[in-house]
Amino acid sequence: MRRLAVIHHHFKDYVPALREAEPRLDVRGWHPREVPDEAWLAEAEGLFVWRLPEGLLQRMPRLAWVQNSGAGMDHLVREAIPPGIPITRADGQFGHWMARYTAAHLLAEAQRLDECRAAQAGKCWASRLVPEDLTGRQALVYGFGRIGRQIGRALRELGLDVHGFVRTVRSDAEFPLHPGRELGPWLGGARVLVLCAPLTGETRGLVDAGLLAQGNAGLTLVNVGRGELVVVPDLLEALDRGWLGRAVLDVFPQEPLPADSPLWEHPKVVVTPHHSGPSTPRAIIPDILDNLRRFAEGLPILDGVDRTLGY
C-alpha cells in the first residue's frame, strides 16, 4: 500500500475520513508539533498538509505528491518542494461558504440590522429604518475562479449587477469579465468589492491608497482571499477619508490578528477569525477524491498548481 502522511492540526478528523475515502492507502497522521514515526514517514510518498513543519521535506525522501488542505497556495509555492513533485489544491465547498459569508455581511448592512437591534434595546418602534434596495447595485468580484463564481451567483440572486475581474480575460456565458488591472475606475460606482484572488506577485498589495482613492463612501470591501492583498494602513486611511464605507475582513497579513492592531477597534471594520471557508473533511475530500484514487493506483496526479503563477 502507498503511504499518505497527514501533518495537520486536525489530523484526528482527516485520517479516518481519508482512510474511508480510499481504503487502498496506508494513512497515518500527526499534529505539526508532534514527532512522527520517522521510519514510516521516510517511506511515505504522499503528504496532506497545510503548512510544512521545518525539516519535514528532508525526512520524506520518497515524496511524490503534496496535497494542500485548502485553496490558498502561496505558502506552499514558496517552499523548496522539488519541481517534479505535483502540488494540488482543494477548493472544497469554500465557494458556498464564502458566498454565504459575503451575502450575510452585505445583507446585515442593507437590512440595517445593527440599527434594528439598537432600536429593540430601547423598545423603539423605528418604522423609518427602511432597508437598502440592492437591486442593480454593482458588485465587483476580484478573482473569478470557482470560489469567485459562487460568490457572484449569490450576489446576483440578491439583485446586484455582478462583474468579475481576472488576470486573463476569457469568454463567460454567465458574467461579464474584465482585466484585473481595470478594477480602479469601477470602484466609484460600486456597492461591494469582494477579494477572493490568490496571493501572487501581481496581487500582493493590490488594495492600496491609489486604488482606494477611486472608491466611494458607500463601498463595502469584503476580503476572503489573502490578508496581503490589502495594505492595512492605506485601508484605514481610506475609511477615515470616506473613500471606503466599510471593510469586512476575514484574512490578515498576520494571523491571529495581533491584539495591538488598530483593525480591532475601528468602527468601520468587521474582523472575523478566518472562518469564511472552514476546511473540513466533508468539504475537502470530495474535491481531492480523484487524485486519492490515482495516487493509490500509481497514476499521475492531475491539476497540479502552476508554480510560476502561484495557483
N, C-alpha and C positions, 0 to 999 in steps of 0.2 A: 504493500500500500504506500502511496505517496504521502508525504507528511506536510501538513499545513499548520504552521505555528501562529497562534493568536496572541499578540502582545498588545493588550488593550485594557483600559481601566474598567471596562465592563465585560471582561473575558468570561466571567461566570455565566453571562447571558448568551454570549456568542458561541461558545464552544459547543454546548448541546444543540443549539439551533443549526450550526454548520454541519455537525455530525448527522443530524436528521435529514438535512437537505442533500447531503452527498455521503452516504454510508461507506463508499469505497475509499474515503480518505481517512488517514490517521490524524485526527485533530486534537491538539493539546494547547493549553493557554496559560498565560501568566500575566499578572499586573506589570506594567512597565517598570515599577520599582523593585520587583522581585528578581531573584536569580533563577533563570530557567535551568532545566536539566541540560547541561552542556553537551553531553554525548548525544542525546536525542536531537537537540537543536542543530548540531553540526551536520546531521543527515537530512534536515528538513529542506524541501525545495520551494515551499510556498510560505508567504507571510501575509497575514491580515493584521493591519496596524493603522494607527492614526499618526502619532509622531514616533520617529525612530529613537529608542534609547541609545545613548552614547556607546559605541563599540559593538552594537548588535550586528552590523553587516559583517564585521570581521569574524564573528562567531558562526556565520552561516555560509560556509564556502560553496555549498551546493544550491544556493538560492537561484530560482529561475522565474519567480513571479512575485510581484508585490501588489496586493490589493488594498487600496485605501479604504478606510471605513467611512468616508464622507465624500462630498462633492469637491471641496476646495483642494487643489493640488500644489499650491505654491510651496508649502513646507517640504513636501517630498521631492519636488523637482529640484530644489536647492541641495538635496543630499547627494553624496557621492555614490549613488547607485549605478553600477556599470551599465553602459548604454544598451547592452544586449538583453537586459532584464526588463520585460514589459512592466509598466506601472499602470494600473487601471483604477478608475474612479467609480463612485457609486452615488447616483442621484437619489436612489430610493424613492420615497414618496415626498421628497423635500418640496417639490412643486406645489403639491396640495397643501402641505403645512404652511409654506411661505405665502401662498395665496390667501389662506385664511388669516394669517398674521397681518398681512398688508391691509386686507379688507377690514379686519376688526379695528385697527387703529384709525383708518380713514373714516369708517362709519361712526366711530366714537366721537370724532370731531364733528362730522356732518349732523349727527343727531343731537349734538350738544349735551352729551351725557354728563360731563363734569358739572355743567350748569344746572342740569336737572337734579343731580344728586345734592348740590348745594341748596337748591330751592326746597327739595324734600326735607333736608335737615332743618330748614327754617319753617317748615309747614306752610310753604308759599305755593299757591297755585299759579305758576308762571306761564300763563297762556301765550305770552309773547315769545316764548322760546321755540320759534318755528325752525324746523330742520333745514339745513342747506340742501338745495337741489343740485345734485351732482351730474344731472343729465347734460351730456355734451361737453362737460369739462374735460380738459386734456390730461391724460395720464401718460407719462414717459417712462419706459422701462429700458434701462441701460443694461445690456446683456440679455440676449433673447434666445437662449437655448431652451432646453426642456423646462427648466425652472421658470425662466422669464416668460415663456409662452403660457404656462399655467397661471402665473400672476396676471398676465394680460387678459386671459379669458375671464378670470374672476372680476377684474375691474370693468371689463366690457359688460358683464352681466349687471353691474351696478349702474350702467348707463353712461360710463365715461368713454371718451374717444381715445383709444389706445394707440400709441406709436412705439415701435421698438427701435432700439439703437444698437448696432452691431459693428464688429470690426470690419467685416467684409459683407457688403450688401448682396442679398440674394432675393430671388422672387419668392413671394409668400402669398398663399391663397387666402389667409385669414387677416393679416395685419400689414399695414404699411411699415416698411423698414427703412431706416436711414443710417448713413455712416455715423459712427460714434463721434467723429470729430465735429459733426454739425450740431451737437447737442445744445450748445450755448444759446443760440438765438431762439430756441424753442422755450426756454425757461420763463421768459417774460409773460407768456400766456398760459402756463401750465398750472394745474392744481396739485399734482403729485409727481414726484420723481422717485422711482424705485431703482436702487442699485442692486443688481444680482450678477455682476460680472466677476470673472476670476481675477485674481491679483497677478498682474504681469508688469513688465517694464512700461508698457503703454498705459495701463490703468492706475498704477500707483500714484497717489496724489491727484487723481482726476478732479475731484471736487475741491477746488482751491478758490482763492479770492477772485481770480479772473473769471472763473465760471459762475460763481455765486453772485457776483455783481450784476449778472444778467437776469437774476431771478425776480421774484416779486413777494410782497408781504403775505400773500395768500398761499404760497407754495409750501407743501409739506415734503420733506425728504425722508425716505424710508431706506435704510441700509441693511440688507440681509445678505450682502456679499462678503466683503472683507473690510476690516477696520481701516486698513491702509489706503483704501480708495479715497478716504476723506482726510483733508488736512484740518485737524481739530481746531487749532487757533483761528484759522480762516472761517471755519463753520461758526464758531462763537461770535466772531466779529459780524458775520453776515446776519445772524439772528438779532444782534443788537442794533444793526443798521437798518433792519427791515428789508434786507434783500431776500430773506427767507422767513417764513412764518413759524415753522415748527420742524423739529428733527426727531425722528423715531429711529433709535439706533440699537441694533441687536448684536453688532460686532464692533470690536475696538482694536486699535494697534497693540494694546497690552491687555491680556485677559488673565485673571479677573481684573476689572477696571479698578485702578488704584483709588484708595479712599480719598486722596487729595485731588482727584480730577475735578475740574470745575463743571464737567458734564453732569455730575450727580445733582447739583443744586440749581442748575439753570432752569428758569421757569418755562422755557420753550423747548426743553429737551425731555424726551422719554427714554430711559435706559432700561433695557431688558437683558437678561443674562444668557445671551447666545442660545435662545431656545426656540427660534423661529422655525428650525428644521431639525428636530431631535433625531439622532441616529439610534435606531432600534433594529434588532434582528428582523422583526416583521416588515420593516420598511426596506432594509438594505438587501436581505438575502435574495428576494425575487429578482432584484436588479443584477446580481452577480451570479445567478444560478447557472447560466450557460457556461461561463468560464470555469466555475467549480467543476462541472461535468467534463469539460475539455481538459482541465488540469488532471483530473482523476484518470482520464483515458490517454494522457500523454500527448494530446493535440495542442497545436499552437494557441496561445491566448489571443483573444480578439480585442479590438478597440483600445489599445494602449494609448496613453496620452502622448501628444507631440511635445517633447521637452523644450523645443525651441519656442513654441507658442506659450507653453505653460499650462495647457489644458488639453 
